[in-house]
Amino acid sequence: MVDSIEAAVKKVLEGPERKFEESVDLILNLKNVDMAQPQNRISEDLSLPNGHGKKIKICVFADGENALRAKDKADLVISPEELKKLSKDKKRVRVMAKEFDFFVAETPMMPTIGKNLGSILAPRGKMPDPFPPDGDINIILDRLQNIVRIRSKDKSTFHVRVGKKAMSVNELTENIQAIIDRLESKLEKGKHNIASIYVKTTMGQAVKVV
């Protein structure tokens, strides 16, 4: 047990080196929050100040210039014509929902996506973020690379990836603080609804922050 986020990060980074690149995770435990009530559940997308060191897989539904620009940064670009074919292949949509972290779509394509893919994407929290056809798709894709999804669902304990072990103490500390600040702003009693905070690497021991 340590007395600050920075001290917890330092301690977990002192762990032994592994043969793979470990992530650094934040474990949050809530108290006095009725998670059976949907309005009390945490569902936030947060852009971390220092990113999280993970390559995010993004699928873009777009046409014309936006489709061309997205090809350099998105992992898959689906045109309106391809969307029609995809609408008839529910099995592929389910695979895609697991494969991709985020979906982005031009606004005109959203009604078709909602009607034909919504029953699969929506329950998984994967409905596309809409953007106007005259928007800058590259700005959106760059922002999404730093996004973490904070989802408690109906559990009072949940995990959030905050970075990788190769990042600095300051970078990881800033990321964790950003998540805690957002969480406190959403909880009815702020920090008083947080029972405990732990920091750990993938294979390391969890360190509790007082």
Secondary structure, 3 states (H helix, E strand, C coil): CECCHHHHHHHHHCCCCCCCCCEEEEEEEECCCCCCCHHHCCEEEEECCCCCCCCCCEEEECCHHHHHHHCCCCCEEECHHHHHHHCCCHHHHHHHHHHCCEEEEEHHHHHHHHHHHHHHHHHHCCCCEEECCCCCHHHHHHHHCCEEEEECCCCCEEEEEEEECCCCHHHHHHHHHHHHHHHHHHCCCHHHHEEEEEEEECCCCCEEEC
